[in-house]
Amino acid sequence: MAAITASMVAELRARTDAPMMECKKALTEAEGDLGRAEEILRVKLGNKAGKAASRITAEGVVAAAVVGGAGAVIEVNCETDFVSKNDAFLAFVNALAGLVAEKNPADVDALSALPLSQEGFGPTVEDVRKGLIGKIGENMTIRRFKRYASGAKLTSYLHGTRIGVMVEFDGDEVAAKDVAMHVAAMKPAALSSAEVPAELVEKERKIATEKAAESGKPAEIVTKMVEGSVQKFLKEVSLLDQVFVKAADGKQTVAQMLKEKNTTVKSFTLYVVGEGIEKKVDDFAAEVAAQVAAASKGQ
């Protein structure tokens, strides 16, 4: 069985907001598997255990640009928050957003090969990236981007530099901008319930099944409980089904607001800096112990 370290408990607590001892119990039951331990806590503690699951540890910047009829949103990562505020780094990321919109690179490699000059570095994006790494002294990587050029209208919203949204729409610009802000705040997983990724649905169904099974109710009731939980989940993570953040009555959904404004959202992209990236968590106690042990052997 895998040893349960203090750093593992701390990471699970950061993900879930669950009590320390509950985290340790869940990790023990999951034999050290953080993902499985998180699911166990959600079964035992309900949605509270997932409230902090979106906390991001990796650093970087999200930027957006619209050039002509095309738009792009991009994420570029760095090692520390300090560098994410560096003017040269910010200029680099904004330049990349414009290049993606204008030049339509197929992937990160193609983007890296495009012409760019900055801070005396060049003549390609990759040359500028390497030059800035040498100048700033910190690694930086182009992680992902999404380009739009369907002919539909585009609007974007940036919440600082850590959250970026682009919305493809037809209709009212103000309504679309409100939707972009809503996406940044509520972080839907898909436009509609039919578009929620199958792996997310299955994960939620698994959790709901385990929770319902603990109720001790008859099988047919358990089945209804599971289906009810899944349907509730789909509404919570589907943009059109979510309650609009600016709804005056606290009930109007995004779909209802858009219908009222004669506006259609075709798609959206939401980037949150570092989402899905696991940052290394150092076990400082173990590191110090190892250094002390090494020093003792050297005496």
N, C-alpha and C positions, 0 to 999 in steps of 0.2 A: 504493500500500500504506500502511495506517495506521501511524503512528509508534508504536513500543513504548516507553512511558514507564516510569520506575522505579516509579511508583505502581501501574501495571497489573501489573507483575511482583510487587510486594509484595502486592497483593490476591489474585492467583492463588496465591501461596505461602501466604497466610493461609487460603485455601479448601482447599488440598490437602496442605500440609506437604511438598510436593515441593522438591527442591533448586532454588536460585535460577536456575542456568543452564538446568535442565530447563524451568523456568517460562518463561524468555525464549525458548527454542527452540520451545516449544509455542505461545506467543503469536505468534511469527513465522510458524510454519506455519499458524496459524489466522487470520492477517492481522488480529490485534488483537481477535478475538472471544473474550471471556472464557469464555463457555459452551462453545464449541467447543474451546478450549484445555484446559479442564478434562477434557473427554471424551478428548482426545488423551493427556493424562497418565494417565488411568485405564487406557487401552489399553496404554501403555508400562510403567507402574509397578504396575498391579494395584490392589487395593482400598486400599492405603496412601494413594493419591492422593485418596481420598474421605473419609478419616478426619476431616479438619478442615473438610469442606464445610458442616457444620451450625453453624459458629461464627456467632453473631449479633452484629450491630453496632448495630442500632437499640435504643433504650431504652424502658422502660415497665413495666407491671405486668399480670399475669394474676390475676384473682380469681374466686371461685366462691361460689355461694349456693344453698341449698335452702329454699324457702318453701312450707309445706304439702306438696303432692305434686309440686310443680314445682321444677326446678333450672336453673341457668344458669352458664355459664363465659364470661368476657369478657376482652378485651385492650384496654387503653387505652395509647397511646404518648405519649412525651414526648421531649424532645431530649437530655437528659443523665441519667446515672445518679444524679446528685445530686438531681434533682427526683423521680426514681422512689422515693426514700426520704422525700420530704416528707410529713408527716402529713396535710396538707390534701388532697394529691393522692391518697394512699392511701384516705382517707375517701371521696373522690369516686368512686373506682373501686369500692370495696365497696358503696357506695350504688347504683351502676349495676347491679351484679350482682343485688342484691335486687330492683330495679325490673324487670329483664328477667324474672326468675323469676315475680314477682307479676303484672305487667301485660301480658306477652306482646306487646311491640312487634313490628311486622312487619319493621322494619329499623332502621338507625342513625338515619335521619331521624325515624322515629316515636319512637324512644327519646329523641332530643334534644328532642322536643316535650312529653315527660311532665313533670308537676309535680315540682319539687325545690327545696329551699332549703338553702344551706350557706354559712357564712362571711359571712352577710349578703347573699348573692347569690341571685337567683331572678327570677321564680317557676318557670322551666323548667330542665331539664337543660342546655340550650344557654346559657342566661343564666349558670348556675353555671360552666360551662366557660369562657366568655368572661371572667367575673369572676376566676377563678383564673389565667387567662393574664395578665391585667393585674396581679394581685397578685404572682404568682411571677415573671413576666417571661419565660416560656418557653411556646412553643406546645405544645398537647396535643390529640390526636385520638382519638376512639372508633373503633377499627379494625374489630372483629368480635365477635360473640357467638353462642352456641348455646344454645337452650333445650330442655329436656326436660319433657314433661308427658303421657306415655303411660299412666301408672298403674303402670309398673314401678318397682322400687326404684332409688334413686340413691345414689351415693357419690362423693366427690371427694378429690383429693390435690393439694396445692400444695407444690412444691419451692421454698421461698423465695417470691419474687413473680415469678419469671421463667418458671416452668413450671407449667401447670395442667392437670389431667385430670379429666374427669367420666365415670363409667361407669354405664350403664343395665343392670340385671341382675335376675335372679330367683334366690333362694337365700340363701347364707350371706354375711353382711355382711363378715366378716373376709376371706373369700376374695376378695370383690369389691374390698375396699380394697387387698389385696395386688396385685391385677391393676392397679389404678390406679397404684400405686407402680412396678410393672413397666413400664407404658406410659411413665411419666415417664423411666425409666432407659433403656429400649431403643428408644423412639420408633418403634413399628410404623407402617406406612403405611396399614394396613387391618385389619379384624377377621379376614378369611380371605383366602386367595390369590385366590379368585374376585372379591374386591372391590378388589384393588389397581388403582389407576387405570391405564387403558390407556396413557396417555402415559409413565408410569414404566416399564411393561413394555417398551414399544417402545424407550425410551432404553437400557434395559439390554440388550435384544436387539441393538441397533445396536453397542454397545460390545463385547458378547460376540462378535459376528460379526467385527469388526475384529481383535480379539485372536486369535480362532481362525484367521483368514485368514493371520496372520503365522506360524502354526506350520508351514505348508508341507505339511500333511497332505492326504490325498485328500478330495474334496468330501463324500462320505458321512460321513467321520469328523468333518469340520468341522461338519456339520449336527448331529451328535450332541453335539459339544462345546458348541455354541451352546445347544441345548435343555437340556443339563445345567446350564449356567450360569444360564439363565433360571429353571429350576425351583429351583435353590439360592437364587437371589435372592428368589423368591416366598416361600420358607420363612423367609428371614431377615427379611422385612419384614411378614409376616402374624402378627398377635398370637397366634392360636391355635396356630400352628406353631412359634413361638419357644420356646426352652428357658426355662423359668420361672426368674427371677433367684434365687429362694430354694430351688430344687430341691436336695434333700439329695444326690442322686446325680449332679447336674450334667447330667442327661439328660432328666428329666421335662419335657414341654411344658406350656404354659399350658392347652391343651385337656385334657390328662391330669389336671392338678391340679384343674381345674374339675369334671370328671367325678367325681373322687374326693370332692369336696366337695358334689356334687349341686347345682351352681350353673351358671347359664347367663348369659353376657354377651351382651346384645343389641346393644349399640353402645358406642362411646366417642368422646370428643373430646379431642384433645391440642392445646394451644396453647403455643407457645414464643415468648417476647417477641421481636418483630422478625423472626420467621421469614419469609423471602421479601422482606424490605424491604432495598433497597440503600441504605446510608448513604453520603453524599457523602464521597469520599476526596480530600482536598486534596493537590495536588502543590506542596508548600511550596518546593521548589527553583525551580520555574518561577515561582511567585508572587513570590519574592524577586528573581529575575532580572528579572521584568517591572517591579517597583518600582524597581530600580536603573536600568534602562533609561529609565524615565519620569523619574526624578530627573536623569539625565544630560542628557536633552533639555531639561529646564527650566533648566539652568544657562546 
